[in-house]
Amino acid sequence: MEKFEEFVSILESYVWSFPANIMDGNALPLIVVVILGFGIFITLRLGFVQITQFKHAFQVLTGKYDNPEDDGDINHFQALSTALSATVGVGNIAGVALAIHIGGPGALFWMWITAIFGMAIKFTECTLGAHFRVKNEDGTVSGGPMYYIERGLGPNWKWLAVLFAFSASVCALLTGNAIQANTLADVMNSDFQIPFWITGLISATLVGAVILGGIKRIGYVTARLVPLMAILYVLGGLIILLLNYDQIIPGFVTIFTNAFNPQAGALGVGSGALILTLSYGVQRGLFSNEAGQGSSPIAMAASKTGQPVHSGLVGLLGPFIDTIIVCSITGLVIITTGAWDSYHKVALSPAGPNISYMLSEDLAESPDAPALITFEQGIPVNGSMMRFRIPVDTMFVDDQHTVPFEGTVDFTQRAAVALTADGEPVSRLYGGVIENVASLTSVAFSIGLSPIFPYGEYLVTMAVFFFVISTSISWSYYGERSINYLLGKKSVFPYRILFVIAHFLGALGSVTVVWSFGDVMLGIMAFVNITGLIMLSPVIYKITKKYTSSIKDAYED
C-alpha cells in the first residue's frame, strides 16, 4: 500500500505540478498553461464567440429553436442543468474559498479572466461532442471526447479516445463521487455530529434512486434540483451583499489591487505571491467550471438538436453561470465580510478521517514537547491535500476557548485518540484553524447573515448537501457513457451499482490516496481532451463559420 501511495504521489506531481512546484513561485503548472493557452487561441480563432453569440445562446437555451423530432435524449435546458449540476457544486463553495485563502482576493479576478476564455473552450468541446455523437441501438445518443477524438481524428487515434474513456470512468467513481460523499459526510459530522456511515447511506440511496433510471431521470431531476439549490445559495449571498453594500466597492478595489500586487493570502507572500495568486485563480476557475476537462460535452451531446452549434452555445453559458455569477457571489461574500483575512475556531473530531498526528521533531530530546495535529483540507491543491499543522496544546475543549486542551494523544491505537488529563477521550477539539475551506464560506455566511438570521452557516451546509448529490448524479452519467464506450451496453448497469457502492464507501473514511488517484485521472482527461481540441480546431472553425453565416443570411432575408 505504501508503494502504491508513493507511485500515485509521483504521478500526481507530474500531472499537476510539472514543470515546477508553484508553491515555490517558480512556474505555472503545464496543465494550466495548456488549457488557458488553448482558451485564448480558440477565442481569437472564433472571433470571441462567447461575446458575439452570447444573446443567441440564451435564445437557444429557452427552446426557441427546438425541434421535438430531432435526435437526442433531453432538451437543451435539461442538458445544461446536468452539466451545471456537475460544475456548480462544492467547488463554488470550497474552491473559491481555497483560491482566496491561499492566493488572496486577487485570485477571484483571475477566476473571472479564466471563465471568459473557458466559455470558448466549452463552446468548442460541446459543439464537437454533438457533431460527432453516435446513435445507439436503443435510440439514445452518446457523445463526448472519446467519440470526437476517434471519429474526428480517425482510427489511428482510437487509443487516445480509449485513454480518455478509461480516465473518465475512473475519475467519475472517485473524484466525481467518492470524494463528494466524503466531503458531505465530513461537513455533516462537523456541523451536526452525524456519523459518517449514516450520511453515506442516505446520500448513496438518493444518488442510486436517480441514476438507476438513466439519463432521462437524471435530466428530469437536475433540471429541478440545480435551479433550486442555485437560487437558494445565490439569494443568501445577495442578501449578505445588500447588508454589506458599503463594502462592495472596497471589495472590488481589494480584488483588482491584489490581482497584480498580492498582499495577503495564507501562502501568498514573497516573490512568488503573484504567480501563486494567478495560479490559484486560474486553477480554481478552470476546475470549477470544468472547461477543457471533457466532461460537459458528454452531457451536452445528449441534447435534442439537429444543429451541433446549439449544444456549443448552450454549453458556453456554463462557465458564465458557474464562475462569473455563483463563484463571484461566494468570493464577494468572503471578502466583504472580512472572513478571508482571519482564522476561525472550528470543531474537529480527534479521530476524524481527515485528521492525523505526528510527533514533533524535538520530542526525543524533551518528553514534554507537544505533538502536532495535521489538518487535511477536503479539496485538492495542485493534486494534493492542503495540510495545516499546529501544536495539539493550542487546541481547546470547548467552543469558547476558555479551557485549553492539556491532555495527551494516544498513539498506540490505529486511529489516534485525544485524551484529557484524567484519561477520558475527547470527542471534540476546537482551534483557530480552518478545518476545510468549506468552513471558511460557512463563517462568511454566518457573519453576513447574523443581523437577520443567526444560522447562516447552515445555508452553506444545505448547499453542500444538494451540490454533492447533484454532482454525483451528473458524474455517474459521464462515467457510464465512458464505460459504455469501452465495454458496451451490458457494462452500464453493473457500473451504476459500483458507482453507488463507491459513493457509500467514500463517505466512511480518509480518502487521501483515492482523491490523489482521482486527480491523476482528471488530469489525464484534461490533457487528452485538449490534445483532441487542438487537432480538431480547423473543424470547429468551419462548423462555426458555416453556422454564423447562415444566421447572418437569415437576418438579411
N, C-alpha and C positions, 0 to 999 in steps of 0.2 A: 504493500500500500504506500509506503514511504517513497519507493522508487517511482510509482505511478504519479504521486503528488509532485515529485521533483520533475518528472517528464512534462506534466501539464504546466508547471510553472515556467519551464523553459519555452514551451510552445507559446504560452501567454505573452512572455516578454517579446518574442519575435513578432507576434501578430499585432500587439498593441503599443509597444514602446520602441520598436525599431525606427530609426537608426540610433536613437539616443533616449535615455531616460529623461523625460521632460521635467521631472521633479528637480533635476539639476539645472534646468533652464537652458539646455543646450540646443534642442531642436524640436520641431513639431513631429509627432509620430507620422510615419509614412502613410498609414491608412487615412489619417485626417487630410493630409496634403492631396492624396489621390482623389478622395471623394469631393472635397471642396474645389479642387482644381477642375474636375470634370464639370461640376456645377457652374463654375464661371465660364468654362468653354462652351457648354451647351446653351447657356443663357445668351451668349453673344451669337452663337450659330443660329439660334431660332429667333433672334430679334426680340429678346425679352418677352417671350411668350407668356410668362407669368403676369405680366403687366398689361400687354396689349389684348389678351384674351380673358382677362380676369372677370369682367362683367359677363361675357359669354359663358364662362364656366358656371356661374350661378344660374344662368338660364337653362343650361343642360341639366344641372342638379335638380331643378324644380320640375323636370319632366316635360319641358316644352317640346323636346324633340323625340320623346319616347315613342316607340312603336311596339305594341304588345306582341307582334308577330316575329320580332327579332329573336335570334338565338340568345340564350343566356338563362341564368337561374334566378336572379334577383334584379330589382331595379337599381338605378344609379344611387339613390339615397340609401338603400339598404347596403349596397356595396361600400359606399363611403363610410357608413356607420360601422361596418365590420372592420374596415381598415383603421378607422379612428379609434375603435374600441381597443385595438392593439397598441396604438400610439398614445392616445390620450389616457394616461394611466399613472402609475406610481412615478414614472419619470417626470411628469409635470409637477409632482409634489416634492419628491426626493431629489430628482435630477437637477432641478433649478436650484434647490437649496444647497446641493453639493457644489454646483458651479459657483454660487455666490459665497458659500462658506470657505471654499478653498481659493478661488480666484478673485474674490471681491465683487462688488456691484458691477464693475465694468464687464464682467463675464456675460451679463444679460445683453449688453449691446452686441457682442459677438454672436450670441444666440440669434438675435434678430437678423444680422447680416447672413448668417448661415441659413436661416429659414427662407430668405428671399431666393438664394441660389438653390436651396433644397426643393423649392417649388418647381423649378425647371427640371431637376432630376426626377421628381415624382411624375411630372408630365411625360417625360421620356420613357421611363420604365413601365408606367401604366398603359401608355399607348401601345408600346411593343407587346405588352402582356396580352392585350386584347387582339392585336393584329395577328399574332402567331398562335393564338389559342386553338385547341382542338375540341371537336365534339365527340363525346363519349357514346358508347352503345346505348346507354340508358337515356340519352337525350340531354344530359348535363354537359357542361363545358369545363375544361381545365386549361389553365394558363399560368404564366409566370416565367421567371428567368430560365428555368430548365427547358421550357419549350421554345422561347425566342433565341436561346443560345444554340440549341440543336437545329431548329428549323431555319433560323436566320443565318447561321454561320456554316451549316452543313454537317453531315455525318461525322466528319473528321474531328469535330469539336464536341461530340457527344460525351466524351469523358469529362469535359468541363461542366456540362449540364448535370451529369451524374454526381459530380463532386458537390455542386450546389444543392441538389436534392437531398443527398445524404446529410450534408451540414445542416440544412433547414429542418429535416425531420428530427435530428438530434437536438438542435437548438430549441425547437418547439417544445420538446419534452422537458428540457432543463430550464433555460433562461425564460422562455415564454410561459412556463407552467410551474415547475417545482420551486423555482426561486420566488415566483409571485406568491405561491402558497406560503412559503417560509416568511416572506415579508409581512403578509397579512397576519399569520399566527404570532409573529413577534410583536406586532403592534397591538393585537388584541390581548396578548399576555401582559404587555407593559401597561396598557390602559385599564384593563378590567380583570387581570389575573386569570384569564380563561386558559385552561390547559391547551397546549399545542394540538393535541390529538383531537380535541373537540372542534376547534376551529377548522382543522384539516378535514374532519369528517363532514362538517356542514358545507364547506366550500367545495369539496370534491363531489358531494351529492348534487349541488346546484350546477356545477360545471358539467357533470355527467348527464344530468337531465336534459341539458340543452344540446350538447354536441352529439349525443347518440341519435338525434333527429336529423343530422345532416345540415347542409348549407342553408336550406330554406328556413329551418327553425333558427339557425344561428343568425341569419339576416333579420328574421322577424323579431328576435329578442334584442339584438344590438340596436336595431332601428328605434326601439323604445327605451332601452336602458341607457345608451350613450347620451342622447339629448337630456334625459332626466338627470343623470349624475353630473353632466357638464353644467347644466343650468343651475343646479343647487350649489355646486362648488364656485362657479363664476359669480353667482349672485352674492354669496357670502363674501367673496373677495371685493366685489364692487361696493358693498356696504361699508367694508373697512376703509376703502379708499375715500368714500364720501365722508366718513367720520374723521378721516385724516387728510382732508382735501388740501390743507395748508402745507402738507409735507410732500405733495405730489411733484410740484415744480422743483423743490430742492432735491427730491429723489431722482428726477431725471438728470439734474445737474451732476449729482453724485455718480450716476451711471456713465454719463458721457465723459466726465473728468477721469474716472477710474479706468475707462476703457483704454486710454492711451497713457495714463500716468497712474497706474495702480498704487494705492497707498495702504490697502488692507486686504484681509483675507487670511485664513488660518495659516497658509504657507506662502502667501504672495508677498514676499519681501526680497530685497536684494536685487541683483542684476537679472535674475530670472523671473521677476514679477510680471513683466509684460507678456512674456511668452507663456507663462502659467495662466494668466487671465485669458489670453486669446485662446489657448489650447482648451481650457475647460469650457469656455463659452462655445467654441466650435464643436467639441466632442458632445457636450450635453445637448446642443441644438440638433446635431445630426442624429444622435441616437435617441432623442426624444421623439422626433417625428419620423425616424427610420428612413430618411431619404438615402437612397443608394444601397440599402440593405437587401432589397429584392423581395421583401415580404408583402408590401401593399399591392404590387401588380398581380399577386396570386388571387387576392380578393376582388380587385377591380376587373380582372378578366372574366369574372362570373356575371358581370352586368349584362342586362338585356340591351343589346345595341347592335346596330349594323355598321356603326361608324367608330372605329378604334380610337380616333382622336377624342371622342366624347368621354371615354374612360380616362384618357390622359388629362382632360380638362377638369373633370371632377376630382381626379387624384391630386392635382396640384393645389386644390383647396385644403388638403390635409395639413401640410406644414403651416399654412396661414392660420387655420383654426387651432392647431395644436400648439404652435410656438408663439406666433405673433399675438394671439389672444390669450389662451389659457396660461402658458408659461409666463407671459408678461404680467398677468394679474398676480400669479404666485410671487414672482420676483419683486413686484412693486409693493406687495403686502409685506414681504420680509424686510424690504429696505425702508419703507415709510414708518413701520412700527419700531424700527431700530433693532429688531431681533437678530439681524445678520452680524452685528458687531459685538456680540457678547455670548458667553456660555450660559446655560440654564440648567438648573438641577433636574435630574430625571431619575426615575426609579429603575433599578436594574435587578434582575434575578441573579444571585451569585453563581448559580449553576445553570444559567441560561445557555442556549446553543451557540450564541454569538459572543460569549464571554470566555476568556481564558486567562490563566495566571502564569506568571513566571517569577523566579527568584531574582532579586536584584543582584547586580554584579558583586557588590561588596558584602553579600550575606555570609560568605565563608569567613570573612575577617571579623564581622560583627554579627553575632547571633540575634541581635535586636533589630537589625536592618529590616525594613518592611518589604513585603513582596510587592510586585507590580500587578495591576489588573489591566488587561488589554481589552479594549472595546473594538469589535469588528463591525464596521458600519455595513448596513444591508444594501449596498449599492456598489457596483464595480467602479474602480478608479484605474483607468488605463489597464483594465483587465484584471485587477486585483482588488481585494477588500481594503478599505481605508481603516487604519488602525490608530487608536489613541491609547497612550499608556500613562497612567497616573498611579502614585503610591496608594496602596489599599488604605493606609491610615489617614488619607484625606477624605474618605467616604464617611457618610453619616447613616444612622439607623432610623432616622425619621425625616419627614419631608420639610421640616423647619430648620434643619441644620443646627440643631441645638444639642444633639447627643452624638459626639464623634464615635466612629467605629473603632473600638480598642481591642477587638478580638483577634483571632488568628484565621489563617486559611489552611484547611486540611488538605494536603496534597496526597494523602495516602489512598484516597478514593479515585476512581477513574474520572469522575467529574468533581472538580474542586468544590468544597463547601465552606462557606464563611461561617465562623462560629464566634459567639460572644465570649467575653472573658470567663463566663460561667460554663462554657462548653455547649450552649444552646445554639442550634442552627439559626441563621438569619435568612428569612425568606425574601427580604428586600433591602437593598442598599441604595442610598441616594448620594449623588455627587454632581458637582458643577462641570459636567461634560456632556456633550451631545452623543447619546447612545446611537442613534441613526439619524440621518438627515431629514427623515420624515418628521421627526420630533421638532426640528427647527421650524418647519412650516406650521406645526401644531402650536408652538409657542407664539408665533406671529399671529395666527388666527385668534388665539386666546387673548393676547394683548389687544388686538384690533377690535374684537367684538365685546370686550369686557364692559364698555359703557352701557350696552343694551342687552347683552347675553353673556351669562357667566360661564358657559360651557362651550366656548368657541372651538377649543381643540378637538371636540368630538365631531365637529363638522368634517374635519380632516380625516378622522378615523373612519367615518361613514364613507367619505370619498374613497379612501384607500380600499375599503371593502368592495365597493362597486367597481372600482378601477381594476382590482385584481381579478375579480370574477370575469369581467368583460375582456380583459387582456388574455386570460387563459382560454376563453371561448374562441376568440379570433385566432390565436396561435394554434389551436387544435386543428383548425381548417387548413392553415399553412402546412402543418405537419402532415396531415392526411393526404393533401394533394401531392406532397413531395414523396410520401411513401407509395402512393398510387403510381406515380411516375416510375419509381424504382422496381416495385414488386407486383403491381397490378391491383385490380379492384378488390380481390379477395383479402388483401392485406389491410384494407381500410378499417374494418370493424375491429379486428384484433388491436390495431394501433389506437383506436379510440379507447378501448378498455385499458390498454397500457398507459395511456395519457391520464386517465382518471386515477389509476393506481399511483403513478408518479406524482400527481398533484397531492394526494394524501401523504405519501412518504416525504415529500418535500417540506411539509408543514411540521414534521416531527422533530427535526434536529438540525445541527450545524450542516451547512451545505457549501462550505467554502470551496472545496475541491470541485463539487458539482457546478457551482457558479463559474469557477475558473474554466472548466472544460466547456461549459455552455458558451462562455465568452469567446473561446477559441473558435468554436463552430460559427458563432456570429461574425467573427472577423473574417473567416474564410468565405462565408456567404457574401459579405460586402466586397471583398477583393474579386471574387468570381463574377459577381453581378456587374461591377464597374468595368471589368475587363470586357464583358459582353456588350455593355452600353457604348463603350468607346469604339469598339469594332463595328457596331451597328449604327453609329451616329449618322452616316450617309443615308441610311434607310429612314430614320426618324425625320431627317431633314426633308426628304422627298414626300413623305406622308403628310407632314405638317404643311409644307408649301402648297401641296395639292388641295388640302382642306381649306386653308386660309384664302386661297384663290377662288375656290367655289363659293365661299361666304361672300367675298367681295363682289363676285359676279351676281350673286343673288340680290345683294343690296342695290347694285346698279340697275338691275332689272326692275 
